[in-house]
Amino acid sequence: MERRVEDFIFRGTDEEAIVYIIDYYGEGIKRLIFTYVKNYAQTDDLFQDFLLKVYQNIGQFQGKSSLKTWLYRIAINTCKDYLRSPINRIFSPGIKSDLIKTSQSAETQVLKKEYYQQLAQCIFSLPIKYREILVLRFYQDFTIKEISEAVGIPESTVRTRIMRGKKKIQEQLGGDGFEEFE
């Protein structure tokens, strides 16, 4: 029997709810945070901040949106707060990424890894309004509606930002990029 976080929240066992959230959403949220700060140490710190905010506000989750979008909304707001803070200016992020792992030949793996690293660098170079949308859509498999709820913008704006973000990446890559996401 699968246990739902709502069961923990309504029974008042916040600690079990946090463990559930970490188990089922932790890695995806860490990846999302990394797309904002581009620094592994800061990602871990912001993930801890995120967990603290979730723990403090878990009783306020009313189920009006999915748990996933509620959590990603908290993570996005945590990142945006950090990026606006003066402490952000102290750290200089470096781009490192192992976004894809495959079981193909060594040569194919190297080529794909280079391609995905270049693609990731292009995504990281985009303004945050495009970057967050593309990461949620193509790396976190969010629907347009879920992105709209998580980021707090209309669905039409999400679609426009996806289209414009993909176009910017294709320009940077010389016409290549996002073929597999069509």
Contacts in CASP RR format, 6 or more apart in sequence:
PFRMAT RR
TARGET T0000
AUTHOR 0000-0000-0000
METHOD contacts of the structure
MODEL  1
MERRVEDFIFRGTDEEAIVYIIDYYGEGIKRLIFTYVKNYAQTDDLFQDF
LLKVYQNIGQFQGKSSLKTWLYRIAINTCKDYLRSPINRIFSPGIKSDLI
KTSQSAETQVLKKEYYQQLAQCIFSLPIKYREILVLRFYQDFTIKEISEA
VGIPESTVRTRIMRGKKKIQEQLGGDGFEEFE
3 20 0 8 1.000
5 17 0 8 1.000
5 20 0 8 1.000
5 21 0 8 1.000
5 61 0 8 1.000
5 67 0 8 1.000
6 61 0 8 1.000
6 63 0 8 1.000
6 67 0 8 1.000
8 14 0 8 1.000
8 16 0 8 1.000
8 17 0 8 1.000
8 20 0 8 1.000
9 17 0 8 1.000
9 58 0 8 1.000
9 59 0 8 1.000
9 61 0 8 1.000
14 55 0 8 1.000
14 58 0 8 1.000
14 59 0 8 1.000
17 58 0 8 1.000
18 51 0 8 1.000
18 54 0 8 1.000
18 55 0 8 1.000
18 58 0 8 1.000
21 51 0 8 1.000
21 54 0 8 1.000
21 67 0 8 1.000
21 71 0 8 1.000
22 51 0 8 1.000
25 67 0 8 1.000
25 68 0 8 1.000
25 71 0 8 1.000
26 47 0 8 1.000
28 140 0 8 1.000
29 47 0 8 1.000
29 50 0 8 1.000
29 71 0 8 1.000
29 72 0 8 1.000
29 75 0 8 1.000
30 43 0 8 1.000
30 44 0 8 1.000
30 47 0 8 1.000
31 135 0 8 1.000
31 139 0 8 1.000
31 140 0 8 1.000
32 72 0 8 1.000
32 75 0 8 1.000
32 76 0 8 1.000
32 79 0 8 1.000
32 132 0 8 1.000
32 135 0 8 1.000
32 136 0 8 1.000
32 140 0 8 1.000
33 43 0 8 1.000
33 46 0 8 1.000
33 47 0 8 1.000
33 50 0 8 1.000
33 75 0 8 1.000
33 78 0 8 1.000
33 79 0 8 1.000
34 40 0 8 1.000
34 43 0 8 1.000
35 123 0 8 1.000
35 124 0 8 1.000
35 131 0 8 1.000
35 132 0 8 1.000
35 135 0 8 1.000
35 139 0 8 1.000
36 46 0 8 1.000
36 76 0 8 1.000
36 79 0 8 1.000
36 80 0 8 1.000
36 82 0 8 1.000
36 83 0 8 1.000
36 128 0 8 1.000
36 131 0 8 1.000
36 132 0 8 1.000
37 43 0 8 1.000
37 46 0 8 1.000
37 79 0 8 1.000
37 82 0 8 1.000
37 83 0 8 1.000
37 88 0 8 1.000
37 91 0 8 1.000
37 93 0 8 1.000
38 93 0 8 1.000
38 94 0 8 1.000
38 95 0 8 1.000
38 124 0 8 1.000
39 91 0 8 1.000
39 93 0 8 1.000
39 94 0 8 1.000
40 96 0 8 1.000
42 82 0 8 1.000
42 91 0 8 1.000
42 93 0 8 1.000
46 78 0 8 1.000
46 79 0 8 1.000
46 82 0 8 1.000
49 78 0 8 1.000
49 82 0 8 1.000
50 74 0 8 1.000
50 75 0 8 1.000
50 78 0 8 1.000
53 74 0 8 1.000
53 78 0 8 1.000
54 71 0 8 1.000
54 74 0 8 1.000
57 74 0 8 1.000
61 67 0 8 1.000
61 70 0 8 1.000
63 70 0 8 1.000
65 73 0 8 1.000
65 149 0 8 1.000
66 146 0 8 1.000
66 149 0 8 1.000
68 142 0 8 1.000
68 146 0 8 1.000
69 142 0 8 1.000
69 146 0 8 1.000
69 149 0 8 1.000
69 150 0 8 1.000
72 136 0 8 1.000
72 140 0 8 1.000
72 142 0 8 1.000
72 146 0 8 1.000
72 150 0 8 1.000
73 149 0 8 1.000
73 150 0 8 1.000
73 151 0 8 1.000
73 152 0 8 1.000
76 132 0 8 1.000
76 150 0 8 1.000
76 151 0 8 1.000
80 128 0 8 1.000
82 88 0 8 1.000
83 128 0 8 1.000
95 120 0 8 1.000
95 121 0 8 1.000
95 124 0 8 1.000
97 116 0 8 1.000
97 117 0 8 1.000
97 120 0 8 1.000
97 121 0 8 1.000
98 113 0 8 1.000
99 116 0 8 1.000
99 117 0 8 1.000
99 119 0 8 1.000
99 120 0 8 1.000
99 139 0 8 1.000
100 112 0 8 1.000
100 113 0 8 1.000
100 116 0 8 1.000
102 108 0 8 1.000
102 109 0 8 1.000
102 112 0 8 1.000
104 112 0 8 1.000
118 173 0 8 1.000
119 169 0 8 1.000
119 173 0 8 1.000
119 177 0 8 1.000
119 178 0 8 1.000
122 168 0 8 1.000
122 169 0 8 1.000
122 172 0 8 1.000
122 173 0 8 1.000
123 131 0 8 1.000
123 134 0 8 1.000
123 135 0 8 1.000
123 169 0 8 1.000
124 131 0 8 1.000
125 172 0 8 1.000
126 134 0 8 1.000
126 165 0 8 1.000
126 168 0 8 1.000
126 169 0 8 1.000
129 161 0 8 1.000
130 161 0 8 1.000
130 164 0 8 1.000
130 165 0 8 1.000
130 168 0 8 1.000
132 151 0 8 1.000
133 147 0 8 1.000
133 151 0 8 1.000
133 158 0 8 1.000
133 161 0 8 1.000
133 162 0 8 1.000
133 165 0 8 1.000
134 162 0 8 1.000
134 165 0 8 1.000
134 166 0 8 1.000
134 169 0 8 1.000
136 142 0 8 1.000
136 146 0 8 1.000
136 147 0 8 1.000
136 150 0 8 1.000
136 151 0 8 1.000
137 144 0 8 1.000
137 147 0 8 1.000
137 158 0 8 1.000
137 162 0 8 1.000
138 178 0 8 1.000
138 181 0 8 1.000
142 150 0 8 1.000
144 155 0 8 1.000
144 158 0 8 1.000
144 159 0 8 1.000
145 155 0 8 1.000
147 158 0 8 1.000
148 154 0 8 1.000
148 155 0 8 1.000
148 157 0 8 1.000
148 158 0 8 1.000
151 158 0 8 1.000
166 177 0 8 1.000
166 178 0 8 1.000
166 181 0 8 1.000
169 177 0 8 1.000
169 178 0 8 1.000
170 176 0 8 1.000
170 177 0 8 1.000
170 178 0 8 1.000
END
